[in-house]
Amino acid sequence: MDKVKVTINGIAVEVPSNYTVLMAAKEAGIDIPTLCYLKDINEIAACRVCVVEVDVKGVPMRNLPASCVLQVQDGMNVRTNTPQVRKAVRTNVELILANHNRECLICKRNGSCE
């Protein structure tokens, strides 16, 4: 498997090219919050809680992509805790909670909700 070099919050990490940014962050010991992500079960980026700021070789991405589905690229620079990211995550969580059914006891994420 080919490896790529990615920098996440200033930490350089070399990971397989088929990794997502979320997987690379976990490998680097960096926590990115998620709600809808269930590895190998549900990787649809619906909650948008795992958004990150990214540039590839100095060229910024136009929007904040979801790290759970964004495949790593060589030379990628990822930031998980910028003001723009924090604002987007907060807004996304507020939107989710505005329509939340509050049936946490029967939710499949019960006990592992972030």
Summary of the structure (lengths in Angstrom):
residues: 114
radius of gyration: 14.7
end to end distance: 31.4
largest distance: 45.3
contacts: 301
relative contact order: 0.20
helix: 23%
strand: 25%
